[in-house]
């Protein structure tokens, strides 16, 4: 526990020392050539949408091409490994999700790098809750009815787009808090997971807002609750998990932008400030919100704190449930 916390702190201290040694002109000259932004998931999911908005803005604002490079594989860890081994010059960035930034070390015993020391946090990009959904064929229409049904002895499987995703971890937390058993089935990405919900291969799940909305509109699922602290604008009719009787049940997933450790602090600061400005531009914010994504930027220090808080919270869930992905 303490080693990881020290890792983030050490990374930030190192970045500050590098910033003192690198003239501010380094940031002014950056970028002078194309910048690749790694994404650890196939095209079409939330990371792809966020990345396109990010790259469109930074290309225009900074005058050099920023382009997405999808590197799916090993549940996102392939992209993480590429970033960890990239030169710390600002020309390779990573649009990272919660699972690969905060809980990968708890999930993977054979990880070749440690995100706590390999990444230099830049900024949060979006933060969003997940939505509890059940297959429309289930004879339940409320959270209370679902829990009663789940405790009745019927076999219920729940799904996720991958081990260690917020969709998965929120499901484990619900089972712990509500006290019922259900088998987890992990699919290889958002597409297969969504299809499984449509085909009733799995009977319940947590899901990201835009996918949950699409499934409800298609008549495939019933939505029961949302994991935000207050009611979510996209679903004003849905109670929060706290409202249905689980105090403190708040679960948000997020995506952030990181660079290799030891990237000069002037470059980190320039990127962080420019993303914060860009994600407030109405046309960019609207593109994200139309996809069910909530823009939420942060300073490098705030981003590091978010990573550590997520590791503490969800690492405990992983360890309590002996979750392992190899």
C-alpha positions in Angstrom: 0.0 0.0 0.0 2.6 2.5 1.1 4.9 1.6 -1.8 2.3 2.6 -4.4 1.4 5.8 -2.6 5.1 6.7 -2.5 5.3 5.9 -6.2 2.8 8.6 -7.2 4.4 11.1 -4.8 7.9 10.3 -6.0 6.7 10.7 -9.6 5.3 14.1 -8.9 8.4 15.2 -7.0 10.6 14.0 -9.9 8.4 15.9 -12.4 8.8 19.0 -10.3 12.6 18.6 -10.2 12.7 18.0 -14.0 10.6 21.1 -14.5 13.2 23.1 -12.6 15.9 21.9 -14.8 14.1 22.3 -18.1 13.6 25.9 -19.4 10.1 27.1 -19.9 11.0 27.4 -23.6 10.7 23.6 -23.8 6.9 23.9 -23.4 6.8 26.7 -25.9 8.6 24.6 -28.5 6.3 21.6 -27.9 5.0 20.0 -30.0 7.1 20.3 -33.1 6.0 17.0 -34.6 3.1 14.6 -34.5 2.0 13.2 -31.1 0.4 9.8 -30.7 -2.2 9.1 -28.1 -2.5 5.5 -27.2 -5.8 3.8 -26.5 -5.9 0.4 -25.0 -9.3 -0.6 -26.4 -10.8 -1.3 -29.9 -12.4 1.7 -31.7 -16.1 2.5 -31.0 -16.1 2.6 -27.2 -16.0 5.6 -24.8 -12.2 5.9 -25.0 -12.4 6.3 -28.8 -15.0 9.1 -28.5 -13.0 10.9 -25.8 -9.8 10.5 -27.8 -11.2 12.0 -30.9 -12.4 15.0 -29.1 -9.1 15.3 -27.3 -7.0 15.0 -30.5 -9.2 17.4 -32.5 -8.8 20.1 -29.9 -5.1 19.6 -29.2 -4.3 19.5 -33.0 -6.0 22.8 -33.5 -4.8 24.5 -30.3 -1.1 23.4 -30.4 -0.5 23.3 -34.1 0.8 19.8 -34.5 -1.1 16.6 -35.3 -2.4 14.6 -32.3 -3.6 11.2 -33.5 -5.2 8.1 -31.8 -3.3 4.8 -32.0 -5.4 1.9 -30.8 -3.4 -0.8 -29.1 -5.9 -3.2 -27.8 -4.7 -6.3 -26.0 -4.1 -7.7 -22.5 -7.1 -5.7 -21.2 -5.4 -2.4 -22.0 -2.0 -3.4 -20.5 -0.3 -3.6 -23.9 -0.8 0.1 -24.4 0.4 0.7 -20.8 3.6 -1.2 -21.5 4.2 0.8 -24.7 3.8 4.0 -22.8 6.0 2.8 -19.9 8.9 2.2 -22.4 8.3 5.3 -24.5 10.8 8.3 -24.4 9.6 10.9 -21.8 9.4 13.7 -24.3 5.7 14.3 -24.6 5.3 12.6 -28.0 3.6 9.5 -26.7 0.6 9.9 -24.4 -1.9 7.4 -23.1 -5.6 7.8 -22.7 -6.0 5.4 -19.8 -9.0 4.0 -17.9 -9.4 3.4 -14.3 -8.5 -0.3 -14.5 -5.1 0.3 -16.1 -4.2 3.3 -14.1 -5.2 2.4 -10.6 -5.9 -1.3 -10.1 -3.7 -3.1 -12.6 -1.1 -4.1 -10.0 -3.8 -5.7 -7.9 -5.3 -7.6 -10.8 -2.2 -8.7 -12.7 0.6 -10.6 -11.0 2.8 -10.6 -14.1 2.6 -7.0 -15.1 6.0 -5.8 -16.5 5.6 -2.2 -15.2 4.0 -0.4 -12.3 1.6 2.4 -13.3 2.4 4.1 -10.0 5.9 4.8 -11.2 5.6 4.5 -15.0 3.0 7.2 -15.6 3.1 11.0 -15.2 -0.5 12.1 -14.6 -1.6 15.0 -16.7 -5.4 15.4 -16.3 -8.6 13.6 -15.8 -10.8 13.7 -19.0 -14.2 12.4 -18.1 -15.8 10.9 -15.1 -19.1 9.1 -15.1 -21.2 6.7 -13.0 -22.4 3.3 -14.1 -26.0 2.2 -14.2 -27.6 -1.0 -12.7 -29.5 -2.8 -15.5 -31.4 -6.1 -15.6 -32.5 -8.0 -18.7 -36.0 -6.9 -19.6 -37.2 -10.6 -19.4 -36.6 -10.7 -15.6 -39.8 -10.2 -13.6 -38.5 -7.2 -11.7 -39.0 -3.5 -12.1 -37.2 -2.0 -9.1 -34.0 -2.4 -7.1 -35.8 -4.0 -4.2 -37.6 -6.5 -6.4 -34.3 -7.4 -8.1 -32.5 -8.0 -4.8 -35.4 -10.2 -3.5 -35.3 -12.1 -6.8 -31.5 -12.5 -6.6 -31.8 -13.9 -3.1 -34.5 -16.4 -4.0 -32.1 -19.0 -5.3 -32.5 -18.4 -9.0 -29.3 -18.6 -11.1 -28.3 -15.1 -12.2 -25.2 -14.4 -14.2 -23.8 -10.9 -14.6 -21.5 -9.6 -17.2 -18.8 -7.0 -17.9 -16.6 -5.9 -20.8 -13.5 -7.1 -18.9 -12.0 -8.1 -15.5 -11.2 -5.1 -13.4 -13.4 -2.6 -15.3 -15.7 -0.5 -13.1 -18.7 -2.4 -14.6 -17.1 -5.6 -13.1 -16.0 -4.1 -9.8 -19.3 -2.3 -9.1 -21.0 -5.7 -9.5 -18.7 -7.3 -7.0 -19.3 -4.5 -4.6 -23.1 -4.8 -5.0 -22.9 -8.6 -4.2 -20.9 -7.8 -1.1 -23.2 -5.0 0.1 -26.5 -6.6 -0.8 -25.6 -10.2 0.2 -26.3 -12.4 -2.8 -24.4 -14.7 -5.1 -24.0 -14.4 -8.8 -21.5 -15.7 -11.3 -19.4 -13.1 -13.2 -18.8 -13.6 -17.0 -16.2 -11.3 -18.5 -16.4 -10.6 -22.2 -13.7 -9.3 -24.5 -14.8 -5.7 -24.9 -17.9 -3.6 -25.0 -19.4 -5.1 -28.1 -19.5 -8.7 -27.0 -20.7 -7.6 -23.5 -23.6 -5.5 -25.0 -24.6 -8.4 -27.3 -24.7 -10.7 -24.2 -27.1 -8.3 -22.5 -29.3 -8.2 -25.6 -29.3 -12.0 -25.9 -30.0 -12.6 -22.2 -26.7 -14.5 -21.8 -26.3 -12.5 -18.6 -29.2 -11.3 -16.6 -27.8 -8.2 -15.0 -24.9 -5.8 -15.0 -23.7 -2.3 -14.4 -23.2 -0.4 -17.6 -21.9 3.0 -18.8 -24.7 5.5 -19.3 -24.7 5.8 -23.1 -24.8 2.0 -23.6 -27.4 1.6 -20.9 -29.6 4.3 -22.6 -29.3 2.5 -26.0 -30.2 -0.8 -24.5 -33.2 0.6 -22.7 -34.4 2.4 -25.9 -34.2 -0.9 -27.7 -36.3 -2.7 -25.0 -33.5 -5.0 -23.9 -33.0 -3.9 -20.3 -34.8 -2.3 -17.4 -32.7 0.3 -15.5 -32.9 0.3 -11.8 -30.4 2.7 -10.2 -27.3 4.8 -10.9 -24.0 4.9 -8.9 -23.5 8.7 -8.8 -23.7 10.6 -5.5 -26.7 12.5 -6.8 -29.2 11.8 -9.6 -27.5 11.8 -13.0 -28.8 14.3 -15.6 -29.1 11.7 -18.3 -31.4 9.6 -16.1 -33.4 11.9 -13.9 -35.9 9.1 -13.3 -33.4 6.7 -11.8 -32.7 6.7 -8.0 -29.1 6.6 -6.8 -27.8 3.5 -5.1 -27.8 5.4 -1.9 -31.5 6.3 -2.4 -32.4 2.6 -2.8 -30.7 1.7 0.5 -27.0 1.4 0.1 -25.4 4.3 1.9 -22.0 5.4 0.5 -22.4 3.3 -2.6 -20.8 5.7 -5.1 -18.9 4.2 -8.1 -17.5 6.3 -10.9 -15.4 5.2 -13.8 -13.0 7.6 -15.5 -10.5 8.2 -18.2 -7.4 10.3 -17.8 -4.4 11.4 -19.9 -0.9 10.4 -18.8 2.6 10.6 -20.2 5.7 8.5 -19.4 7.3 9.2 -16.0 10.0 12.0 -16.1 8.3 13.9 -18.9 9.3 17.5 -18.4 6.9 19.3 -16.1 6.5 22.3 -18.5 5.1 19.9 -21.1 2.8 18.2 -18.5 1.5 21.6 -17.4 0.9 22.9 -20.9 -1.1 19.8 -21.9 -3.1 19.9 -18.6 -4.0 23.6 -19.1 -4.9 23.1 -22.7 -7.2 20.1 -22.1 -8.9 22.0 -19.3 -9.5 24.9 -21.7 -10.6 22.7 -24.6 -13.1 20.6 -22.6 -14.9 23.7 -21.7 -15.5 24.7 -25.3 -19.2 24.1 -25.9 -18.8 22.1 -29.1 -16.4 19.7 -27.5 -18.3 19.4 -24.2 -21.5 18.8 -26.2 -19.9 15.9 -28.2 -18.9 14.2 -25.0 -22.3 14.8 -23.2 -24.2 13.5 -26.3 -22.3 10.3 -25.8 -23.2 10.1 -22.1 -19.8 11.3 -21.0 -19.2 14.0 -18.4 -16.2 16.2 -19.0 -14.1 16.5 -15.8 -10.5 17.8 -15.9 -8.0 18.2 -13.1 -4.4 19.2 -12.3 -1.6 16.7 -12.4 -1.6 16.5 -8.6 -5.4 16.1 -8.4 -5.1 13.4 -11.0 -2.5 11.5 -9.0 -4.8 11.7 -5.9 -7.7 10.4 -7.9 -5.6 7.4 -9.0 -4.5 6.6 -5.4 -8.1 6.9 -4.0 -9.3 4.5 -6.7 -6.6 2.1 -6.0 -7.4 2.1 -2.3 -11.2 1.7 -2.8 -11.2 -0.8 -5.6 -8.1 -2.6 -4.6 -9.9 -3.6 -1.4 -12.8 -5.0 -3.5 -10.3 -7.0 -5.7 -8.5 -8.5 -2.7 -11.7 -9.3 -0.8 -13.1 -11.2 -3.7 -9.7 -12.8 -4.8 -10.1 -11.3 -8.3 -7.1 -12.1 -10.5 -6.6 -11.6 -14.2 -3.5 -13.2 -15.9 
